[in-house]
Amino acid sequence: MNESFSTFLETLSAFGPRLVAALIAGTIIGIEGEIFRRAAGLRTTILISLGTTLFAILSVVVAQSYGGDPARIAAQIVTGIGFLGAGVIMHAGGEVYGITTAATIFTTAAIGVTIGFGYTYTGVALSLVVALVLMVFRPVHRFVQNLEIIRRYREREFKAIRADREEAANLLAMDKKKKTKR
């Protein structure tokens, strides 16, 4: 089935506001990513928001036209976004990086789906909440991380992990010696 120009204009008038809301929501969230140089910056969050909104709109339109459950596509969005979010998580030197960026990607996708299903004001409002959380809780996070009790706990945890690694290395070395003696 080919789309006529008049059908395109009807579709644009029906769903254009949702796409504009998705653009606004992605921009609101993405500005924080640009400021703090996150992997998911302005363009990424806009594309995530627009893409998930498009999928949600498509699922509603297809379900109305041909039958079916519009939630099926939304469920697949969750899986795909989970994969995308996992790609930004890094593990290096006993530290994990990118969890907040992955959570931002996941939340931006949820907002896109919300907008795609017709809750445009809710989606834009939620993007403001997400940007607020990302910006306001940054100093709170740093404050908590610098508390003496947290530093002492982490130091003790690090020593325990290091001891476990050394013990494992010693066991492997002993096992290797036994094998070479045979």
Secondary structure, DSSP 8 states (H G I E B T S, - for coil): ----HHHHHHHHHHHHHHHHHHHHHHHHHHHHHHHTT-SS-HHHHHHHHHHHHHHHHHHHHHHHHH-S-THHHHHHHHHHHHHHHHTT-EEETTEEE-HHHHHHHHHHHHHHHHHHTT-HHHHHHHHHHHHHHHHHHHHHHHHHHTSHHHHHHHHHHHHHHHHHHHHHHHHHHHHHHHHHH-
